[in-house]
Amino acid sequence: MKEELFKEIRGRLLERLEMAGERTDEEIRTLIDELVLDATRRSAWSVEEKAAIGQELFYSVRKLDVLQELLDDETVTEIMVNGPARIFIERGGKITAWNKKFTSREKLEDVIQQIVGRCNRVVNEASPIVDARLENGDRVNVVLPPIALNGPILTIRRFPKHPMTMEELLWRNSLTKECADFLEATVKARYSMVIGGGTGSGKTTFLGALCNYIPREERIITIEDNAELQIPCLPNLVSLEARTGNREGNVQVTIRDLIRSALRMRPSRIIVGEVRGGELFDALVAFNSGHTGSLLTAHANSSRDMVSRLETMMLMGMELPLGAIRRQIASGVELLLHLGRQRDGSRKLLEVTEVADCREGEIRLRPLFMREKEELEQVGDLYHREKLENAKEGL
């Protein structure tokens, strides 16, 4: 009964909105209140029930329908929509089913097109997969039928409204004060770093926190597939975002294109949100051509695994002998930071490793900090200390 009444009121609301043209949120809320009161005049609905259906109507025409309630809840870190009738959420690292659903597949498809359209992206049966973002920076992935067999799939990775600071990460025991002080010193001394970890391990969050250590007078260029980094502390900041090509005439702009362009924009450092392939070659060219202190993230299972991943990505970008690739990595990357997701859902820094050198065709690593059980402990000292010493002397 209530679902039928909702559809009836929503139909009347859409008719009124189409005739009236552009309206403010406040005007739409007033119109919804009038329609709800008129439709429920002869019913025994409580004030709470009328308010709930009014809110649901507003979300359906102005926001992201049934998902808006989740987007307004800061404790929700992931939203997973497996077709219109099955929605799962993540809170505190735990995934649970949500008790609400879309009333139809069409409503879910409307929400998807609304999200994608705002990012100037296209998703349809011909191009059924797209990455996008919400206006607040939350990451969105969409997969449509016929690729997705159980209906439109929508996944939203939430990001905190306020960027995570290193102080908050310390409070969460993501790392120790000793390690944070070391990272602050090496970032300011312009050590180039790669931040690795699995999906959902907190790479982007940690990268944003590290960027707080960059001196304010530097010019920073960030490059991402989907703009997610929040670095309000840096005044001279340029954010670049890749773009996929489509039939509507948008020309593809890749991460490689953006890195090459960034080199002509007088950057002090370049920050690449995530490397997945041949763009690593261009990034390391930048690292080795005066843009020291640059940062990037990549998927890996450990610091040692990161080296193998970097080698593979370099081979995707340029046909070079493996020995030459390893020398390029060893000269461009100085520190490897590895993060992981724990069983309780928390995200922690697990390793800090120095890329010592490349000898006899092999990259040698020196562990500096390792997490044993629950504690992150220092297990070695930095070998290449020249930049640190120069930074202390003001050189």
C-alpha positions in Angstrom: 0.0 0.0 0.0 2.7 2.5 1.0 4.8 1.6 -2.1 1.8 2.2 -4.3 1.1 5.5 -2.6 4.8 6.5 -3.0 4.7 5.9 -6.7 1.5 7.9 -7.0 2.9 10.9 -5.2 6.2 10.7 -7.0 4.3 10.7 -10.4 2.4 13.8 -9.4 5.6 15.4 -8.1 7.5 14.8 -11.4 4.5 16.3 -13.4 4.6 19.4 -11.2 8.3 19.8 -11.5 8.3 19.4 -15.3 5.7 22.2 -15.6 7.4 24.5 -13.1 10.9 24.3 -14.4 13.9 24.9 -12.2 13.2 24.9 -8.5 15.3 25.2 -5.3 15.6 22.4 -2.8 13.4 24.4 -0.4 10.7 24.8 -3.0 10.8 21.1 -3.8 10.5 20.2 -0.1 7.5 22.5 0.3 5.8 20.9 -2.8 6.5 17.4 -1.4 5.0 18.3 1.9 1.8 19.6 0.2 1.5 16.4 -1.9 2.1 14.1 1.0 -0.4 15.9 3.2 -3.0 15.8 0.4 -2.5 12.1 -0.4 -2.5 11.0 3.3 -5.4 13.2 4.4 -7.8 10.3 4.9 -5.2 7.8 6.2 -4.0 7.1 9.7 -0.4 7.8 8.9 1.7 9.2 11.8 3.8 12.4 11.6 7.0 10.2 11.5 5.7 8.2 8.5 4.7 11.3 6.6 8.2 12.8 7.2 9.9 9.5 6.1 8.0 9.3 2.8 8.7 13.0 2.2 12.4 12.5 2.7 12.3 9.5 0.4 10.6 11.5 -2.3 13.1 14.3 -2.0 16.0 11.9 -2.3 14.4 10.2 -5.3 14.2 13.4 -7.3 17.0 15.6 -6.0 19.6 13.2 -4.5 20.7 9.6 -5.1 17.4 8.0 -4.2 17.6 5.3 -1.5 21.4 5.6 -1.4 21.3 9.1 -0.1 20.7 8.0 3.5 23.9 6.0 3.3 25.8 8.8 1.8 24.8 11.1 4.6 26.1 8.5 7.1 29.8 9.1 7.7 30.3 5.7 9.4 29.6 3.9 6.0 32.9 3.4 4.2 31.6 1.3 1.2 28.3 0.9 -0.6 27.8 -2.1 -2.8 24.7 -2.3 -5.0 24.2 -5.8 -6.6 21.1 -5.0 -8.7 18.1 -3.0 -7.4 17.1 -5.5 -4.6 20.4 -6.2 -2.9 22.5 -3.5 -1.2 25.5 -4.2 1.0 27.4 -1.7 3.1 30.7 -1.7 5.0 31.0 -0.1 8.5 34.1 -0.5 10.6 35.6 -3.0 8.2 32.5 -5.3 8.4 30.2 -6.0 5.4 26.5 -6.4 6.1 23.3 -6.4 4.0 21.2 -3.3 4.1 17.4 -3.5 4.7 16.4 -1.1 1.9 16.3 -1.5 -1.8 15.5 0.4 -5.1 11.8 0.0 -6.0 12.7 -0.8 -9.6 15.7 -1.4 -11.9 14.8 1.8 -13.7 15.4 3.9 -10.6 18.8 2.4 -10.1 19.7 3.0 -13.7 18.5 6.7 -13.3 20.9 7.1 -10.3 23.8 5.6 -12.3 23.2 7.9 -15.2 22.9 10.9 -12.9 26.3 10.1 -11.3 28.1 9.3 -14.6 26.6 12.3 -16.3 27.9 14.8 -13.7 31.5 13.5 -14.4 31.0 13.8 -18.2 31.3 10.0 -18.6 29.2 7.6 -20.5 28.0 4.1 -19.6 25.6 2.0 -21.6 25.4 -1.5 -23.2 28.1 -0.6 -25.7 30.4 0.7 -22.9 29.2 -1.2 -19.9 32.1 -0.4 -17.5 33.0 3.1 -16.1 34.8 4.7 -13.3 33.5 8.0 -12.0 33.2 10.0 -8.8 30.6 11.8 -6.8 30.8 15.6 -6.2 32.4 15.0 -2.8 35.2 12.9 -4.3 33.8 9.4 -3.4 35.0 6.8 -6.0 32.3 5.1 -8.1 32.5 2.0 -10.3 29.6 0.9 -12.5 29.2 -2.4 -14.4 26.0 -2.8 -16.5 24.4 -5.8 -18.2 25.2 -7.7 -20.3 28.5 -7.8 -18.5 26.8 -7.9 -15.1 24.4 -10.8 -15.0 22.4 -9.9 -11.9 21.5 -6.3 -12.9 23.3 -2.9 -12.8 26.2 -3.1 -10.3 27.2 0.1 -8.5 30.1 0.3 -6.0 30.9 3.5 -4.1 34.1 3.9 -2.1 33.6 6.5 0.6 36.2 9.0 1.7 36.1 11.1 4.8 34.8 14.6 4.5 37.9 15.9 6.2 41.3 14.6 4.9 43.0 12.2 7.3 46.0 13.7 9.0 49.1 11.9 10.3 47.9 12.7 13.8 44.7 10.8 13.3 46.6 7.9 11.8 48.8 7.9 14.9 45.7 7.8 17.1 44.4 4.8 15.1 47.8 3.1 15.7 48.4 2.9 11.9 52.0 3.8 12.6 54.2 4.9 15.5 55.4 8.4 16.3 59.0 7.3 15.6 58.0 6.2 12.1 55.9 9.3 11.5 58.9 11.5 12.4 61.1 9.6 10.1 58.6 10.0 7.2 58.2 13.7 7.9 62.0 14.1 7.7 62.3 12.1 4.5 59.4 13.8 2.7 60.8 17.2 3.5 64.3 16.0 2.4 62.7 15.0 -1.0 63.0 11.2 -0.9 60.9 9.7 -3.7 58.4 7.1 -2.4 56.1 4.4 -3.7 53.1 3.5 -1.4 51.9 0.0 -1.9 49.1 -2.2 -0.6 46.1 -4.2 -1.6 42.6 -2.9 -2.5 41.1 -0.9 0.4 44.4 -0.9 2.4 44.4 2.9 2.7 47.0 3.9 0.1 45.2 7.1 -1.0 44.4 8.1 2.6 48.0 7.6 3.7 49.3 9.5 0.6 47.1 12.4 1.5 48.5 12.5 5.0 52.1 12.3 3.8 51.4 15.3 1.5 50.9 17.4 4.7 54.6 17.3 5.2 55.4 18.9 1.8 56.6 22.5 2.2 53.9 25.0 1.4 56.1 27.0 -1.1 56.4 24.0 -3.5 54.3 23.6 -6.7 52.6 20.2 -6.7 50.9 18.4 -9.6 48.6 15.5 -8.8 47.6 13.0 -11.5 44.8 10.5 -11.0 42.4 8.3 -12.9 39.7 9.6 -10.7 40.4 12.7 -8.6 40.3 11.5 -5.0 43.3 13.2 -3.2 42.4 15.9 -0.8 45.3 18.2 0.0 43.9 21.5 1.1 47.2 22.4 2.9 49.1 23.1 -0.4 48.2 26.4 -2.0 50.1 25.9 -5.3 48.4 22.7 -6.2 47.2 21.6 -9.7 45.0 18.5 -9.9 44.8 16.6 -13.2 42.4 13.7 -14.0 42.5 11.2 -16.8 39.6 10.8 -19.2 38.4 7.9 -21.3 37.4 8.4 -24.9 33.8 7.8 -26.0 31.6 8.0 -29.1 30.4 11.5 -28.2 33.8 12.8 -29.3 35.7 13.0 -26.1 39.4 12.2 -26.8 41.1 9.8 -24.4 43.6 11.5 -22.0 45.8 8.9 -20.2 47.9 9.0 -17.1 50.9 8.9 -19.4 49.7 12.0 -21.3 49.2 13.8 -18.0 52.6 12.9 -16.7 54.3 14.2 -19.8 52.2 17.4 -19.7 53.0 17.9 -16.0 56.7 18.0 -16.8 56.1 21.2 -18.7 54.1 22.8 -15.9 57.1 23.6 -13.6 56.3 21.1 -10.8 58.4 20.8 -7.7 57.0 17.3 -7.2 54.6 15.0 -9.1 52.1 12.9 -7.3 50.5 10.0 -9.2 47.4 8.6 -7.5 48.0 5.1 -8.8 50.1 3.4 -11.5 48.9 0.3 -13.2 51.1 -0.1 -16.3 53.4 1.6 -18.7 52.8 5.1 -17.2 55.4 4.0 -14.5 58.1 4.5 -17.1 57.1 8.1 -17.5 56.8 8.6 -13.8 60.4 7.3 -13.2 61.7 9.5 -16.0 60.3 12.4 -13.9 61.7 11.0 -10.7 65.2 10.8 -12.4 65.1 14.2 -14.1 65.1 16.5 -11.1 61.6 15.9 -9.7 62.8 14.2 -6.5 60.5 13.8 -3.6 57.7 12.7 -5.9 55.1 10.1 -4.7 53.0 7.4 -6.2 50.8 4.5 -5.2 50.5 1.0 -6.7 49.0 -2.4 -5.8 51.3 -4.9 -4.1 51.3 -7.6 -1.4 54.7 -6.6 0.2 57.7 -4.4 -0.4 59.5 -7.2 -2.2 56.4 -7.9 -4.3 56.3 -4.2 -5.1 59.7 -4.4 -6.8 58.4 -7.2 -9.0 55.3 -5.2 -9.8 57.4 -2.2 -10.7 59.5 -4.2 -13.0 56.5 -5.6 -14.8 54.9 -2.2 -15.2 58.2 -0.8 -16.6 58.2 -3.6 -19.2 54.7 -2.6 -20.2 55.9 0.9 -20.9 59.2 0.4 -22.7 61.1 -2.5 -24.2 64.4 -2.4 -22.2 66.7 -5.1 -20.8 65.7 -6.2 -17.3 69.0 -5.0 -15.9 68.4 -1.5 -17.3 64.9 -1.5 -15.8 66.1 -2.5 -12.4 68.8 0.3 -12.5 66.1 2.8 -13.4 63.9 1.7 -10.5 66.8 1.8 -8.0 67.9 5.2 -9.1 64.4 6.7 -9.1 62.6 5.1 -6.1 64.2 5.5 -2.6 61.5 4.3 -0.2 58.8 1.7 -0.4 55.9 2.0 2.1 53.5 -1.0 2.4 50.1 -0.9 4.0 47.7 -3.6 4.8 44.2 -4.2 6.0 43.9 -6.2 9.2 41.4 -8.8 10.2 39.5 -6.2 12.3 39.1 -4.0 9.3 41.8 -1.5 10.4 44.4 -0.2 8.0 48.0 0.0 9.1 51.5 0.7 7.8 53.2 -2.7 7.7 56.6 -2.0 6.2 59.0 0.9 5.4 61.8 -0.3 3.2 64.8 1.4 1.6 65.8 0.7 -2.0 69.5 0.4 -1.3 71.0 -0.1 -4.8 71.1 -2.4 -7.7 74.1 -4.9 -7.7 74.8 -7.8 -10.0 71.5 -7.2 -11.7 69.4 -7.4 -8.5 67.6 -4.6 -6.6 68.7 -4.8 -2.9 66.2 -3.7 -0.2 66.9 -2.6 3.4 64.0 -3.0 5.9 63.7 0.1 8.1 60.4 -0.5 9.9 58.5 -3.8 10.2 55.2 -4.6 11.9 55.7 -7.6 14.1 52.3 -8.8 15.4 50.7 -5.5 16.6 53.7 -3.2 16.9 55.6 -1.3 14.1 59.3 -1.5 15.1 62.4 0.0 13.7 64.7 -2.7 12.4 67.3 -0.8 10.5 68.8 2.6 9.8 68.6 4.6 6.5 71.7 3.9 4.4 71.5 6.8 2.0 71.4 9.7 4.4 72.8 12.4 2.2 69.5 14.2 1.6 68.6 14.1 5.2 71.9 15.6 6.2 71.7 18.3 3.6 68.1 19.1 4.7 69.3 19.5 8.3 72.1 21.9 7.2 69.6 23.9 5.0 71.3 23.0 1.7 
